[in-house]
Amino acid sequence: MAQIKVFYEADTELLSVFWQVPRRNQIGTELGDGVILIKDGVSGEPIGLEVLSYRPGDDRFDAVSVELVKVSSMQPTS
């Protein structure tokens, strides 16, 4: 089962979301609007993101929705 870890630091208004374990050699690439993509420093594989100046209710997440489905329903049909 996949896990997503979300960390919010209210004092610094930093929201961090990781879908893989954070790495010592991770690097960040700013995507714009205060969103930073975090990648593995060796493979370049995305492992998370950070949102700067985040406050609960941030409108940068208006278009984000989460859908939970069973794995069996995601299998290709013939």
Biopython code that builds the backbone (N, CA, C, O; Angstrom):
import numpy as np
from Bio.PDB.StructureBuilder import StructureBuilder

atoms = [
    (1, "MET", "N", (0.839, -1.170, 0.000)),
    (1, "MET", "CA", (0.000, 0.000, 0.000)),
    (1, "MET", "C", (0.890, 1.242, 0.000)),
    (1, "MET", "O", (1.847, 1.327, 0.769)),
    (2, "ALA", "N", (0.578, 2.175, -0.842)),
    (2, "ALA", "CA", (1.334, 3.419, -0.925)),
    (2, "ALA", "C", (0.998, 4.304, 0.263)),
    (2, "ALA", "O", (-0.130, 4.311, 0.756)),
    (3, "GLN", "N", (1.986, 5.039, 0.706)),
    (3, "GLN", "CA", (1.781, 5.979, 1.798)),
    (3, "GLN", "C", (2.234, 7.356, 1.356)),
    (3, "GLN", "O", (3.242, 7.509, 0.667)),
    (4, "ILE", "N", (1.480, 8.336, 1.762)),
    (4, "ILE", "CA", (1.856, 9.725, 1.534)),
    (4, "ILE", "C", (2.016, 10.353, 2.901)),
    (4, "ILE", "O", (1.134, 10.240, 3.752)),
    (5, "LYS", "N", (3.144, 11.018, 3.110)),
    (5, "LYS", "CA", (3.393, 11.693, 4.384)),
    (5, "LYS", "C", (3.329, 13.192, 4.151)),
    (5, "LYS", "O", (3.964, 13.726, 3.243)),
    (6, "VAL", "N", (2.551, 13.855, 4.988)),
    (6, "VAL", "CA", (2.360, 15.296, 4.878)),
    (6, "VAL", "C", (2.843, 15.936, 6.175)),
    (6, "VAL", "O", (2.447, 15.531, 7.268)),
    (7, "PHE", "N", (3.697, 16.933, 6.036)),
    (7, "PHE", "CA", (4.227, 17.661, 7.182)),
    (7, "PHE", "C", (3.874, 19.131, 7.015)),
    (7, "PHE", "O", (4.084, 19.705, 5.947)),
    (8, "TYR", "N", (3.342, 19.741, 8.064)),
    (8, "TYR", "CA", (3.023, 21.163, 8.022)),
    (8, "TYR", "C", (3.699, 21.851, 9.192)),
    (8, "TYR", "O", (3.500, 21.481, 10.349)),
    (9, "GLU", "N", (4.496, 22.851, 8.878)),
    (9, "GLU", "CA", (5.178, 23.651, 9.885)),
    (9, "GLU", "C", (4.525, 25.027, 9.890)),
    (9, "GLU", "O", (4.832, 25.873, 9.051)),
    (10, "ALA", "N", (3.627, 25.241, 10.837)),
    (10, "ALA", "CA", (2.848, 26.478, 10.888)),
    (10, "ALA", "C", (3.735, 27.712, 11.074)),
    (10, "ALA", "O", (3.464, 28.763, 10.494)),
    (11, "ASP", "N", (4.794, 27.585, 11.881)),
    (11, "ASP", "CA", (5.667, 28.734, 12.142)),
    (11, "ASP", "C", (6.328, 29.264, 10.877)),
    (11, "ASP", "O", (6.485, 30.474, 10.709)),
    (12, "THR", "N", (6.712, 28.358, 9.994)),
    (12, "THR", "CA", (7.393, 28.762, 8.759)),
    (12, "THR", "C", (6.472, 28.703, 7.544)),
    (12, "THR", "O", (6.888, 29.002, 6.425)),
    (13, "GLU", "N", (5.206, 28.311, 7.774)),
    (13, "GLU", "CA", (4.222, 28.178, 6.686)),
    (13, "GLU", "C", (4.756, 27.308, 5.554)),
    (13, "GLU", "O", (4.694, 27.682, 4.382)),
    (14, "LEU", "N", (5.281, 26.139, 5.924)),
    (14, "LEU", "CA", (5.851, 25.206, 4.951)),
    (14, "LEU", "C", (5.062, 23.904, 4.982)),
    (14, "LEU", "O", (4.925, 23.277, 6.032)),
    (15, "LEU", "N", (4.548, 23.505, 3.834)),
    (15, "LEU", "CA", (3.842, 22.239, 3.684)),
    (15, "LEU", "C", (4.715, 21.321, 2.838)),
    (15, "LEU", "O", (5.078, 21.671, 1.715)),
    (16, "SER", "N", (5.054, 20.149, 3.371)),
    (16, "SER", "CA", (5.863, 19.171, 2.649)),
    (16, "SER", "C", (5.047, 17.903, 2.465)),
    (16, "SER", "O", (4.425, 17.415, 3.409)),
    (17, "VAL", "N", (5.050, 17.369, 1.244)),
    (17, "VAL", "CA", (4.324, 16.146, 0.917)),
    (17, "VAL", "C", (5.317, 15.185, 0.271)),
    (17, "VAL", "O", (5.947, 15.506, -0.737)),
    (18, "PHE", "N", (5.446, 13.995, 0.872)),
    (18, "PHE", "CA", (6.360, 12.990, 0.332)),
    (18, "PHE", "C", (5.590, 11.718, 0.013)),
    (18, "PHE", "O", (4.807, 11.241, 0.835)),
    (19, "TRP", "N", (5.807, 11.169, -1.173)),
    (19, "TRP", "CA", (5.237, 9.874, -1.538)),
    (19, "TRP", "C", (6.327, 8.807, -1.546)),
    (19, "TRP", "O", (6.054, 7.634, -1.801)),
    (20, "GLN", "N", (7.559, 9.217, -1.265)),
    (20, "GLN", "CA", (8.674, 8.302, -1.027)),
    (20, "GLN", "C", (9.459, 8.843, 0.169)),
    (20, "GLN", "O", (9.255, 9.983, 0.587)),
    (21, "VAL", "N", (10.342, 8.034, 0.709)),
    (21, "VAL", "CA", (11.136, 8.430, 1.862)),
    (21, "VAL", "C", (12.055, 9.593, 1.479)),
    (21, "VAL", "O", (12.722, 9.524, 0.447)),
    (22, "PRO", "N", (12.107, 10.666, 2.290)),
    (22, "PRO", "CA", (13.052, 11.754, 2.006)),
    (22, "PRO", "C", (14.485, 11.223, 1.947)),
    (22, "PRO", "O", (14.828, 10.259, 2.632)),
    (23, "ARG", "N", (15.307, 11.854, 1.132)),
    (23, "ARG", "CA", (16.682, 11.406, 0.916)),
    (23, "ARG", "C", (17.665, 12.476, 1.390)),
    (23, "ARG", "O", (17.349, 13.666, 1.407)),
    (24, "ARG", "N", (18.843, 12.036, 1.767)),
    (24, "ARG", "CA", (19.895, 12.999, 2.144)),
    (24, "ARG", "C", (20.361, 13.789, 0.930)),
    (24, "ARG", "O", (20.746, 14.952, 1.052)),
    (25, "ASN", "N", (20.326, 13.168, -0.231)),
    (25, "ASN", "CA", (20.842, 13.799, -1.446)),
    (25, "ASN", "C", (19.734, 14.385, -2.318)),
    (25, "ASN", "O", (19.917, 14.551, -3.524)),
    (26, "GLN", "N", (18.592, 14.697, -1.719)),
    (26, "GLN", "CA", (17.486, 15.218, -2.531)),
    (26, "GLN", "C", (17.787, 16.636, -2.998)),
    (26, "GLN", "O", (18.530, 17.381, -2.359)),
    (27, "ILE", "N", (17.186, 16.986, -4.133)),
    (27, "ILE", "CA", (17.348, 18.322, -4.700)),
    (27, "ILE", "C", (15.965, 18.889, -4.987)),
    (27, "ILE", "O", (15.005, 18.137, -5.156)),
    (28, "GLY", "N", (15.864, 20.193, -5.041)),
    (28, "GLY", "CA", (14.582, 20.839, -5.301)),
    (28, "GLY", "C", (14.628, 21.670, -6.564)),
    (28, "GLY", "O", (15.641, 22.290, -6.888)),
    (29, "THR", "N", (13.505, 21.672, -7.272)),
    (29, "THR", "CA", (13.349, 22.480, -8.474)),
    (29, "THR", "C", (12.083, 23.291, -8.323)),
    (29, "THR", "O", (10.999, 22.725, -8.180)),
    (30, "GLU", "N", (12.200, 24.619, -8.351)),
    (30, "GLU", "CA", (11.017, 25.454, -8.196)),
    (30, "GLU", "C", (10.173, 25.385, -9.461)),
    (30, "GLU", "O", (10.667, 25.597, -10.569)),
    (31, "LEU", "N", (8.881, 25.084, -9.274)),
    (31, "LEU", "CA", (7.956, 24.986, -10.393)),
    (31, "LEU", "C", (7.193, 26.281, -10.619)),
    (31, "LEU", "O", (6.530, 26.444, -11.644)),
    (32, "GLY", "N", (7.283, 27.194, -9.676)),
    (32, "GLY", "CA", (6.552, 28.449, -9.753)),
    (32, "GLY", "C", (5.462, 28.510, -8.704)),
    (32, "GLY", "O", (5.022, 27.476, -8.200)),
    (33, "ASP", "N", (5.026, 29.712, -8.371)),
    (33, "ASP", "CA", (3.960, 29.960, -7.394)),
    (33, "ASP", "C", (4.284, 29.344, -6.037)),
    (33, "ASP", "O", (3.378, 28.926, -5.316)),
    (34, "GLY", "N", (5.575, 29.284, -5.680)),
    (34, "GLY", "CA", (5.987, 28.778, -4.381)),
    (34, "GLY", "C", (5.902, 27.279, -4.223)),
    (34, "GLY", "O", (5.877, 26.784, -3.096)),
    (35, "VAL", "N", (5.856, 26.527, -5.334)),
    (35, "VAL", "CA", (5.802, 25.070, -5.290)),
    (35, "VAL", "C", (7.157, 24.529, -5.739)),
    (35, "VAL", "O", (7.666, 24.894, -6.799)),
    (36, "ILE", "N", (7.734, 23.649, -4.912)),
    (36, "ILE", "CA", (9.051, 23.083, -5.200)),
    (36, "ILE", "C", (8.926, 21.574, -5.338)),
    (36, "ILE", "O", (8.420, 20.906, -4.436)),
    (37, "LEU", "N", (9.380, 21.034, -6.456)),
    (37, "LEU", "CA", (9.409, 19.602, -6.688)),
    (37, "LEU", "C", (10.688, 19.052, -6.078)),
    (37, "LEU", "O", (11.776, 19.553, -6.363)),
    (38, "ILE", "N", (10.570, 18.029, -5.242)),
    (38, "ILE", "CA", (11.731, 17.416, -4.601)),
    (38, "ILE", "C", (12.044, 16.116, -5.328)),
    (38, "ILE", "O", (11.172, 15.269, -5.517)),
    (39, "LYS", "N", (13.325, 15.969, -5.741)),
    (39, "LYS", "CA", (13.734, 14.800, -6.512)),
    (39, "LYS", "C", (14.917, 14.120, -5.849)),
    (39, "LYS", "O", (15.670, 14.747, -5.103)),
    (40, "ASP", "N", (15.074, 12.832, -6.127)),
    (40, "ASP", "CA", (16.255, 12.089, -5.714)),
    (40, "ASP", "C", (17.440, 12.684, -6.462)),
    (40, "ASP", "O", (17.387, 12.855, -7.680)),
    (41, "GLY", "N", (18.511, 13.001, -5.734)),
    (41, "GLY", "CA", (19.675, 13.650, -6.342)),
    (41, "GLY", "C", (20.431, 12.783, -7.319)),
    (41, "GLY", "O", (21.161, 13.304, -8.162)),
    (42, "VAL", "N", (20.278, 11.461, -7.231)),
    (42, "VAL", "CA", (20.987, 10.558, -8.131)),
    (42, "VAL", "C", (20.136, 10.209, -9.345)),
    (42, "VAL", "O", (20.572, 10.385, -10.483)),
    (43, "SER", "N", (18.924, 9.716, -9.107)),
    (43, "SER", "CA", (18.077, 9.247, -10.206)),
    (43, "SER", "C", (17.234, 10.351, -10.834)),
    (43, "SER", "O", (16.783, 10.210, -11.971)),
    (44, "GLY", "N", (17.013, 11.451, -10.108)),
    (44, "GLY", "CA", (16.146, 12.515, -10.617)),
    (44, "GLY", "C", (14.674, 12.204, -10.463)),
    (44, "GLY", "O", (13.827, 12.975, -10.916)),
    (45, "GLU", "N", (14.351, 11.075, -9.825)),
    (45, "GLU", "CA", (12.961, 10.655, -9.644)),
    (45, "GLU", "C", (12.256, 11.565, -8.631)),
    (45, "GLU", "O", (12.791, 11.798, -7.547)),
    (46, "PRO", "N", (11.073, 12.081, -8.961)),
    (46, "PRO", "CA", (10.320, 12.900, -8.006)),
    (46, "PRO", "C", (9.918, 12.076, -6.784)),
    (46, "PRO", "O", (9.414, 10.961, -6.915)),
    (47, "ILE", "N", (10.146, 12.642, -5.588)),
    (47, "ILE", "CA", (9.805, 11.941, -4.350)),
    (47, "ILE", "C", (8.882, 12.761, -3.460)),
    (47, "ILE", "O", (8.383, 12.251, -2.457)),
    (48, "GLY", "N", (8.647, 14.022, -3.808)),
    (48, "GLY", "CA", (7.778, 14.857, -2.983)),
    (48, "GLY", "C", (7.712, 16.271, -3.512)),
    (48, "GLY", "O", (8.247, 16.589, -4.573)),
    (49, "LEU", "N", (7.039, 17.113, -2.741)),
    (49, "LEU", "CA", (6.967, 18.528, -3.090)),
    (49, "LEU", "C", (6.816, 19.339, -1.827)),
    (49, "LEU", "O", (6.420, 18.825, -0.781)),
    (50, "GLU", "N", (7.138, 20.619, -1.936)),
    (50, "GLU", "CA", (6.954, 21.549, -0.842)),
    (50, "GLU", "C", (6.204, 22.755, -1.365)),
    (50, "GLU", "O", (6.374, 23.173, -2.510)),
    (51, "VAL", "N", (5.367, 23.305, -0.495)),
    (51, "VAL", "CA", (4.608, 24.502, -0.829)),
    (51, "VAL", "C", (5.009, 25.578, 0.172)),
    (51, "VAL", "O", (4.796, 25.432, 1.375)),
    (52, "LEU", "N", (5.590, 26.655, -0.337)),
    (52, "LEU", "CA", (6.031, 27.765, 0.503)),
    (52, "LEU", "C", (4.863, 28.696, 0.807)),
    (52, "LEU", "O", (3.929, 28.812, 0.013)),
    (53, "SER", "N", (4.918, 29.351, 1.948)),
    (53, "SER", "CA", (3.881, 30.303, 2.375)),
    (53, "SER", "C", (2.501, 29.668, 2.365)),
    (53, "SER", "O", (1.527, 30.294, 1.948)),
    (54, "TYR", "N", (2.419, 28.411, 2.829)),
    (54, "TYR", "CA", (1.152, 27.682, 2.843)),
    (54, "TYR", "C", (0.376, 27.997, 4.110)),
    (54, "TYR", "O", (0.942, 28.081, 5.200)),
    (55, "ARG", "N", (-0.920, 28.169, 3.949)),
    (55, "ARG", "CA", (-1.852, 28.284, 5.060)),
    (55, "ARG", "C", (-3.039, 27.388, 4.742)),
    (55, "ARG", "O", (-3.422, 27.257, 3.580)),
    (56, "PRO", "N", (-3.628, 26.766, 5.768)),
    (56, "PRO", "CA", (-4.810, 25.934, 5.511)),
    (56, "PRO", "C", (-5.852, 26.695, 4.685)),
    (56, "PRO", "O", (-6.136, 27.863, 4.947)),
    (57, "GLY", "N", (-6.412, 26.012, 3.687)),
    (57, "GLY", "CA", (-7.378, 26.642, 2.776)),
    (57, "GLY", "C", (-6.718, 27.320, 1.589)),
    (57, "GLY", "O", (-7.378, 28.026, 0.826)),
    (58, "ASP", "N", (-5.418, 27.110, 1.429)),
    (58, "ASP", "CA", (-4.652, 27.716, 0.335)),
    (58, "ASP", "C", (-5.330, 27.424, -1.000)),
    (58, "ASP", "O", (-5.636, 26.269, -1.298)),
    (59, "ASP", "N", (-5.566, 28.458, -1.806)),
    (59, "ASP", "CA", (-6.274, 28.268, -3.077)),
    (59, "ASP", "C", (-5.438, 27.570, -4.145)),
    (59, "ASP", "O", (-5.963, 27.240, -5.209)),
    (60, "ARG", "N", (-4.145, 27.333, -3.890)),
    (60, "ARG", "CA", (-3.336, 26.581, -4.852)),
    (60, "ARG", "C", (-3.783, 25.125, -4.919)),
    (60, "ARG", "O", (-3.386, 24.401, -5.833)),
    (61, "PHE", "N", (-4.606, 24.685, -3.964)),
    (61, "PHE", "CA", (-5.087, 23.306, -3.949)),
    (61, "PHE", "C", (-6.553, 23.201, -4.354)),
    (61, "PHE", "O", (-7.162, 22.147, -4.172)),
    (62, "ASP", "N", (-7.130, 24.261, -4.894)),
    (62, "ASP", "CA", (-8.529, 24.204, -5.324)),
    (62, "ASP", "C", (-8.777, 23.116, -6.350)),
    (62, "ASP", "O", (-9.853, 22.517, -6.366)),
    (63, "ALA", "N", (-7.801, 22.847, -7.208)),
    (63, "ALA", "CA", (-7.994, 21.893, -8.294)),
    (63, "ALA", "C", (-7.548, 20.481, -7.930)),
    (63, "ALA", "O", (-7.595, 19.587, -8.775)),
    (64, "VAL", "N", (-7.116, 20.264, -6.692)),
    (64, "VAL", "CA", (-6.628, 18.940, -6.297)),
    (64, "VAL", "C", (-7.772, 18.140, -5.699)),
    (64, "VAL", "O", (-8.474, 18.612, -4.804)),
    (65, "SER", "N", (-7.951, 16.927, -6.200)),
    (65, "SER", "CA", (-8.945, 16.037, -5.619)),
    (65, "SER", "C", (-8.291, 14.676, -5.413)),
    (65, "SER", "O", (-7.343, 14.314, -6.108)),
    (66, "VAL", "N", (-8.808, 13.944, -4.460)),
    (66, "VAL", "CA", (-8.268, 12.624, -4.162)),
    (66, "VAL", "C", (-9.358, 11.604, -4.392)),
    (66, "VAL", "O", (-10.474, 11.748, -3.894)),
    (67, "GLU", "N", (-9.031, 10.580, -5.143)),
    (67, "GLU", "CA", (-9.984, 9.511, -5.413)),
    (67, "GLU", "C", (-9.366, 8.207, -4.940)),
    (67, "GLU", "O", (-8.252, 7.865, -5.336)),
    (68, "LEU", "N", (-10.083, 7.481, -4.096)),
    (68, "LEU", "CA", (-9.615, 6.198, -3.601)),
    (68, "LEU", "C", (-10.345, 5.100, -4.355)),
    (68, "LEU", "O", (-11.575, 5.067, -4.383)),
    (69, "VAL", "N", (-9.585, 4.205, -4.964)),
    (69, "VAL", "CA", (-10.176, 3.100, -5.715)),
    (69, "VAL", "C", (-9.481, 1.808, -5.328)),
    (69, "VAL", "O", (-8.343, 1.822, -4.858)),
    (70, "LYS", "N", (-10.153, 0.715, -5.523)),
    (70, "LYS", "CA", (-9.543, -0.590, -5.293)),
    (70, "LYS", "C", (-8.605, -0.892, -6.445)),
    (70, "LYS", "O", (-8.887, -0.549, -7.594)),
    (71, "VAL", "N", (-7.496, -1.532, -6.138)),
    (71, "VAL", "CA", (-6.500, -1.856, -7.172)),
    (71, "VAL", "C", (-7.122, -2.682, -8.284)),
    (71, "VAL", "O", (-6.798, -2.471, -9.453)),
    (72, "SER", "N", (-8.007, -3.615, -7.957)),
    (72, "SER", "CA", (-8.604, -4.467, -8.972)),
    (72, "SER", "C", (-9.405, -3.672, -9.998)),
    (72, "SER", "O", (-9.534, -4.096, -11.146)),
    (73, "SER", "N", (-9.945, -2.521, -9.592)),
    (73, "SER", "CA", (-10.726, -1.726, -10.535)),
    (73, "SER", "C", (-9.829, -0.907, -11.462)),
    (73, "SER", "O", (-10.323, -0.268, -12.392)),
    (74, "MET", "N", (-8.529, -0.917, -11.219)),
    (74, "MET", "CA", (-7.601, -0.176, -12.059)),
    (74, "MET", "C", (-6.938, -1.054, -13.108)),
    (74, "MET", "O", (-6.116, -0.571, -13.887)),
    (75, "GLN", "N", (-7.284, -2.340, -13.140)),
    (75, "GLN", "CA", (-6.684, -3.267, -14.098)),
    (75, "GLN", "C", (-7.252, -3.011, -15.490)),
    (75, "GLN", "O", (-8.441, -2.722, -15.631)),
    (76, "PRO", "N", (-6.409, -3.115, -16.524)),
    (76, "PRO", "CA", (-6.897, -2.921, -17.894)),
    (76, "PRO", "C", (-7.946, -3.972, -18.255)),
    (76, "PRO", "O", (-7.880, -5.118, -17.809)),
    (77, "THR", "N", (-8.893, -3.564, -19.053)),
    (77, "THR", "CA", (-9.902, -4.499, -19.523)),
    (77, "THR", "C", (-9.567, -4.906, -20.950)),
    (77, "THR", "O", (-8.936, -4.150, -21.688)),
    (78, "SER", "N", (-9.996, -6.117, -21.338)),
    (78, "SER", "CA", (-9.698, -6.569, -22.701)),
    (78, "SER", "C", (-10.854, -6.361, -23.617)),
    (78, "SER", "O", (-10.770, -6.687, -24.801)),
]
sb = StructureBuilder()
sb.init_structure("model")
sb.init_model(0)
sb.init_chain("A")
sb.init_seg("    ")
for serial, (resi, resn, name, xyz) in enumerate(atoms, 1):
    if name == "N":
        sb.init_residue(resn, " ", resi, " ")
    sb.init_atom(name, np.array(xyz, "f"), 0.0, 1.0, " ", f" {name:<3s}", serial, name[0])
structure = sb.get_structure()
